């Protein structure tokens, strides 16, 4: 049952417990397994990838079967309904339109004495997208990772995803990849997929950055290969925190809590409300909706262990608790969400008003649904075009400008004990003076 607690209980401690829910004692054991997989793939390439795909995913593949063929991509279109294809295409348009507004522009500024300063943005050469499988098919995750990469101008986008039974990949995932502009797809998942992208194999290319969520083994693998390649984030199980007043519909709030809980047994679903009656009605509605829920077992586990309703004395208290928790998804189901928005400091995505469920953002509003979890919204941001870009500083000094700052550079370099730094300026200044 979804618990209701009041502020007499140590609410902060309970929220911290939920935030720390992924830190189990088995992590060190799992990390040792991941290290073994990474080293094997680094040394043995495809051979290790195929071995671990057999061991972990129970799929016997040959090296030539790793890459999805063109005929498989064509057949996928025949296996999805026109309704689903239309929804995928609509989501593509919405997501692309949003991300095109966020492309940083290179710039230069011209100062006194012919000093030129600026930034130049360039995309990475190769991006690797990890698309999870297992519990469900995630065409939306394909779109949210692939479209920003394409908008950023990444020349080569590579996608990996675990094979299902009979070595297949869900048709909706393959269609979404093609609609988003991805043609290079490999049927491999888990830590071995991350290793293949990080180090390269005979079949799978080495990339510059890896994005996309996955299970604990995928997350640990991304953590361990960081530095060899870039990564987007270390994603944990999904979470939602809802701040609601007496005007919120309890059935809608309950459904929104379940929408996160159904993702995974470790998903978190939290309601902070000023209305005790709403709290009780939401609790009852959750129980009713769980009765015939298609994903009841996993959803009940999430609700039982990481679900919570807190009755608070004011919206100010709710906001304070929310900022400390820093949720992945924050719904403001209150009469005037814009009035309290300025006080929200930490959240991956913020959904305003009674008519904006998280599912709108998850599928096609446009902003990315790859968001910081487990409190990372205190310092991290959603995946976006910027994830696939790097910037270089542009600096040009004229001789006149260099002459003016030479003394300060000499002083700083001498203070740091770096004589050649000082000489690199001093000799240019002396050369210039000799030409006068």
N, C-alpha and C positions, 0 to 999 in steps of 0.2 A: 504493500500500500504506500502511496505517496504521503510522506509525513508532513504534518503541520507543526511548526514550532514557533514560539514567541521569543521576544528579545530577552526574556529571563534566562533562557538557555544561552550558552556561549555560541552565538551565531557565527562569529568570526572564525572560531576554531572548526566549526562544522563546514563552513565554506572552504577553509584551507584544506581540510581533509579531502573534499571533493576535487579541489584543484590539484592535489598531489596524488590522485587516484591511480596514475600509471606507474608510480615508483614502487614496484613490487620487488621482493627479494630475489626473484629469478632473473633480474636484468643482467647481472654479472655473468650468469651462466649463458644467457642468450647472446651476450656480447662476445663471449669466447667462441660460440658457434659461428657468429657472423664473421669474426676475424679469420677463422679457418676457411670459410667460403671465399672471402675476399682474396686471401693469399692464393688459394687454389686456382681461382679464375685468373688472377694476375699471372700465374706461372703457366697454366695449362689451357687457357682460352676456352674455345668452344667445348672441348672435352669436359672440363669442369662444369660448364653451364649445363650441358646435357645430363651429366651425372646428378647434379643437385635438382634439376627439373624432374628427374625420375624419382629421386629420393623424397623430395618435399611435395611436389605436385602430382606425383604418380602418373606422369605422362612420358612415354618413351618416344623421344624425338631423335631424328637424325639432323646433322648440321644443316643440310639443305632444306629442312622443314622449319627452321627457326624463323625465317622471314615469310610474312604473309604474302601470298602471290596476288598478281593482278586479277586473276580469275576469281579468287576468293573475295576480293574487294568488289568486283562486279556483282557476284551472287548476293552479297550482303544487301544490296538495294532491292533485290527481289524478295528478301525475307522480312523487310519492315513494311508496315502499313503506310499508306499515303498520309494518314493523320500524324503518325510519328515523324515521318520525313518532314512534313510541314512544320511541326513543332521544333524540330532540330534546326531547320533553316531559319525560322523566326528567331530562335535563341542566338544563332550565329550573327544575324544582323544586329540584334540588340547589343550583344557583347562587343562586337567589333566597333559599333558606333561609339560606345562608351570609351573603349580603350584608345580609339583614335584621338580623342580629346586630350589624352594624357601623355602623348609622345613628347618628351623633352626636346627642345631645339638647341642645336649648337649655337654658340654666340662668341663674338669677340668685341672688345671695347678698345678704343684708341685714345690713349692718354697723352699727357704732355711729353715732350722730347721724344716723340715717336715710340713710346712704350705701347706694346700690344699685349693684352691679356684676354684669355677666354677659356671656353670649354668646348670640347668636341665629343659628341656622342656617337658611338658605333655599336652595332649589335655583336653578340658573340657569334663565332663561326658555326658552331653546332650546339643544339640544345637537345637534351634527352628528357622525354616526358614519361613519368611512371604513372600508369593508370591501374588502380587496384581492381581485383576481381574477387572471386570467392563468394561473398555473401550476396552480391547483387551485381548488375551491370551498371556502369557509370558513364554514359555518353556525355552527361553534363560536365563531368570532370575533364573529359577530353577537350571539350570546347573551352573551358576556363583556363586550361594550360596552353593549348595550341594557338588560340586566337591572339593572345598578347604576344607570343613569340613571333607569329607571322606579321603582326602590326609593327613590331619592333624591327622587322627586316632580317630576321635570322635566316641565312641561306639554306641551312639544312636542319630540319626538325625530325628527330627520331623518336618513335614511341615504342615502349615496351609494356606488355600486359600479360598476366599469367594465362596459360591455356586452360580451357574447361575440359570436360570429358570429351574424348575422341579428338583431342588436340585443337578444338575449335575456339574461336573468339566470338563473343556475342555480336550479332549482326548490327545492332544499334551502335555499338562502340566503333565498329569499322566504318559505318556510314558517317557517324559524327566526325571521325578522323578525316575522312575525305572531304566532307563539307568544310572543315576548318583548314584544309590545305595540307594535311599530313598524308604522305604516300608511303613512307618508310616505316613499317610496323613489324615488330618482332614478338613472337609468342614465348615470352619468358617473364617470370615474376620473381618476387622475393629478393633476398640479398644477392643472389647470383645475377639478377638483372641489373642491380645498382653497380655491382662490380664490373660487369661487362661494359656498361656505359662509362664508368670511371677510367678503366684501363684499356678498353678495346679488346676485341677478339678477332679471330680470322673472319668472322661474319658480321659482328656487331661493331659499329664504329665508336671510337672514343669521342666523348663530347666535352664541352666546356662548362656546362651547367646542367644540373639535374633538378627537375621540379616534379611536384605531384606527391600526394599522400600515400601511405601504405601502412601495413601492420608494424608491430614493434621491431621485427627483423629488418624491414625496409628502412624504418626510421634510424635504427642503430647503424645500418650500413651507410646511410647518407651522412650520419655524424662522423663515421670513421674515414670516409673518403673525402670529406671536406678538406680543402687545401690542395688535393690533387685535382679536384674540380670544384666549381662553385655549387651551392645548393640554395633552394629558396628558403626553406625553414624545416624545423623538426616538428611535424604535425602530430598531434595527439587525437584522441577520440573527440567527436563533436560535442558541442555544448551550447546551451541557450540559457540566458537569464532574462526573465520578463519582469518589468516593473509595471504594475497595473493598479488602477484606482477603481472606485465603485462603478464607473461607467463601462468597464470591460465586460465582455460577454464570457461567462465562465466556460461555455462549451468551446468557444474559439481558443481561449487560453489553454484549456486542457489539450486540445488538438495540437496546438503549437508545441507544447511540452512533449507530447508523444512523437511529434515529427522529428525531434532530435533523439529521443530515447530509442526509436526504432533503428537507428543507424548501427548501434553496437551495444553490447552489454555494459561497456565502460562509458557510454555517453552520459552527459550530465544535463538535467532539466530542472531549472530553479525558478521559482516565482517569489517575488517580493511584492507584497501588497499592503495597502493601508486599510483594507476592508476585510474584516473577519468573515463576513458572510460570503464574500467572493472566494476566500480561501477554502471554505468548506464545500462550496458548490463546485469548485474546480477539482477538489479531491474526489468528490462523488462522480463527476463527469469522467475523470480519468479511469476510474474503476469500471464504469459502464462501457467506455470505448475499448477497454482492454479485452472484454469478454470474447468478441469475435475478431480480434486483431490478427491479421495473417502472420505477423512476426511477433506473436505474443510472448514467447519464451524470452527472447533477447530483450524485448521492450520492457517486460516485467522486471528482469534483472537490473536493467538500467534505472528504472523508477525506484526499485527497492533500495538499491545501494547508493545511487547518485542523484536521486530525485529529492526535492525539498521545496516546501512552501514556508515562507517566513512572513508572519504578520508584523509589520513595522509601524511605528508611531507616526511617521511622516514620509513624504516623498524625499525630503532631504536626507533622511536616514537611509532610505533605499538607494539613493544615488551614491552615498558614501560607501555603502557595502558593495555596490556594483563596481565602483572604481577600484576598490581593493581586490575584487575577484578578477577584474579585467576579462570579461567574457568574450568568447569568439563571436557569438551573436547576441545582440542586445535588442529586445523589443520594448518600446515605450508605449504601452497600451494605456494611455492616459488622455484626458480631455484635451490638454494643450501641450503636446510633446515638444513643440518648438520653444516653449517657455523654459523647459528644463534642459534642453539640448546643450546650451553653453556650459552647463555644469558637468557634462559627461566628458571624462578625460581619457578613459581606457576602454576601448571596445574594438573588435575587429570590423564589425559591420553593425550599423544602427538602423533599426526599422521603426518608423514613426507612425503612430496612430493605430486606431482600431482595425483599419482595413489593409494593413501591410504585414501579412505573415512572412516568416523567414523564407518560406518556399518560393516567394516571388524573387528574392535575391539569389536563392540557390540555383534557380533554373534560367531566368532570362531577363531580369531587369537590366543587367549590363555590368554592374560592379562585380568583381571577382569573388567566387565563393571559396577560394583557397585562402584561409584566414589564420591568424595566430591563435593558438590554443593554450590551455593550461597556464594562463596568466601572462603569456608572452605579448598580449596586446598592450602591456605597459611600455614596451619598447619597440615592437615590431608592427609591420603593416601588411595589408593584403598583397598577394601576388599581383603583378601588373606588368605593363610594358617595361618599366624600369628594371624589373628583374632580369631581363634579357639584354640589357644595355650596359655598357661600361663607358666611362668618360675619361678623356685625357685632358690634362691642362695644356693650354697654349700660352707660351711666353716668348716675347721678342723685345730685346732692349737695343736701343741705338747706342752708339759710342758716347754721345753726350749724356744719355741717361745713366749708362754704366759708370761714367766718370763721377757723377753726382753721388752715387751710393757706394762707391768703392771703399771709402773709409769705414763705413758702418759694417760692410761685409768683412773687411779685414779684421776689425775689432771682434766681431762675433766668432769668426773662424779661429782667431788666436785664442779666444776664451775657451773654445771647445777643443783646442789642441789639434787642429786640422790644418796644417801649414799649406798643403797643396790647394785646399779650398781658397785660402787667401791668395796664393800665388796665381791661381787661375784668373783672378780678377786683376791683381796687381800688374801682371805682365801685359795684360791687354791695355791697361791704363798707361803704363810706361811706353808701350809701343806707340800708342796714340800720341803721347806727348813728344816722342821722338820724331814723329812725322810733322810736327808743327813747325 
